[in-house]
Amino acid sequence: MRTKVTQIGLFFLFLFGFQSHAQNIDWLTWEEAVQLSQTDAKPKKMFIDVYTDWCGWCKKMDKDTFQNPEVSAYMKDNFYMVKLDAEGKDPIEFQGKTFQFVPSGRRGYHEFAAALLQGKMSYPTVVFLDEDFKMLSPVPGYQKVEPFLQIARYFGDNIYKDKDWQTYAGK
């Protein structure tokens, strides 16, 4: 009996200990991120995860990439992290313009997502903006941990200012 209790205890210790390594990201709304960028002494760049509720690859990237401890720690330190539903219904105001949901086809789209993705509505797509909200790059498609970190560091560490992507990535 004692062995059984010990085994069950070890199982739960392992289970919860393992889960504690996963990182929870405090995703911001666009409005929250803009507010922080205006009030923080040293504003960060913006990282926007453009997703839809029905996108399986978006969910996989959330679980496999964004929950990775190295990824989440780096991103928290260097970016305001925003989740943006590409089919969200709430208006978004930015730089004097109001972006709306546009009913279209079966699902519709949000004008702000379309602007960020430069009209190429594919999911997941992540978008990097500099501290002044200027587009650095949209990056379409599912990204595993290592390729994602390489891209994130390219923008987060300002490497893009001195090297083109081909040189940096060694392609």
N, C-alpha and C positions, 0 to 999 in steps of 0.2 A: 504494500500500500504506500509506504513512504517513498519508494522508488517512483511509483506512478505520479505522486504529487510533485516530486522533484522534476520529473520529466515534463509535466504540464507547466510548472513554474518556469522551467528553462525555455519551453516553447513560447510562452507569452513574453518572457524577457527578450528572447530573440526577435519575436514579431514586432514588439513595440520599439525595441532598440533599433531595428532596421528601419522602421518607419520614421524614426526621428531624424534620420539622415536626409529624408526628402525635405526640400525647402518650400515653404509657402511664400508665394509672392503676393505682396499687397498691391494688386493692380489698381491703377487710378483711372478715373474717368478723364476724358479730354479736358474738361473744365477744371478739375482738380490739378492736373499737371500744368496747365497754363497758369493757374493761380500760384502754384509753387515756384514756377519759373520767374514770376514777377516779384516774389517776396524773399526767395532764398538769396543769401549774400553771394553765393557762387552757383549760379544756375547750371543745371546739367543739360545734356542733350535729351531729345525725346526718342523713345522707342515705342512704336505702335504695332501691336499685333492685331491685324485685320482678319477677322474670322466670321464664320456663320455658325449657327446652332447645329446645322445638319452636316457640317464638314468633319468627317472622320479623321482626316490627316491633321486638322487643327487640334482635335482632342489628343491625338497621339503626340503631337509636338508639345502640347501643354504638359503631358505626363512624362515623356521621355527626355525632352530637352529643357524646358523651362523649370522643371522640378529638380534638375541636376544641381547639387550644391555649388559646384564651381560656376555654373552658368548663372544661377540666381544671385550669388554673392557678387559676381562681376557686374551684372546688370543693375543691381540695387545701388552699387557704388557709383556707377557712371551714367545712368539714364533715369529719367522719369519713365516708368513703364505703364503704358496705356493699353487697355483692351478696348477694341472698337468693333462692335457688331456691324458688319457691312450691310445688314438688313434692318438696323435699328430704326425705330419710328420717331425718336425724340429729335427735335431740331438742335443743331449745334451752331453756335455763334462764334465766329473767329474773324478777326481783322475786318470788322465792319460788314461782314456778309453772314447771312443765315443760310445754313445748309439744311436741306429737308430730305425726308424719305420720298422716293419717287416710285409710285406703284407702276410696275412694268412686268409683263409676263406673269409667271406663276408666283414669284416672290417679291420682286422689286429690289431696290437698292437705295443706299443712302448717298446723297451727293458728296458728302465729305469723304467717304470711303472711295468713291469714284475719282475724286480729285487727288487723293493720296496715291492711289494705284494707277494714276494717269490713264484711266479708262480701261485698264486691263484687269477685269474683275475675276481674279483667280485666288483660291484660298487653300492653305494659308498664304498670306503675304505679310511680311514684316517690313516696316518702314522706319528709316533712321532720319531724323531731322537734327540740325545743329541747334545751338543755344538760341539762335535768332529765328527759329522755325523755318529755316531754309532746308529744302530737300537735299539730303545726302544721297539716299538711294532707297527705292523699294527693292525687296529681295523676295521673289515669289518661290513658293514650294516648301515642302517639308525639309527641315534641316536637322541633321543629327548633331549631337553635342559638339564634337570637335570642329566640323565645318562652321557651325553657328558661332562658336567662340572666336574662330579666326575672323569671321566677318564682323562680329561685335567689337573686337579689339581694333580692327582696322579703322572703325569710326570712333570708338570710345577713347582710344589712345592717340587720336589725331594723326595716325599714320597716313590717312588719305590726303593730308595737306602736303606731304613730301614725296609720296610714292603712288604710282598708279596701281590699280588692283593686280594687274598681270605680274608686275615686278614683286609686289608684296607676297602674292600667293605662290610665286615661283612657277608660274605656268608658261 
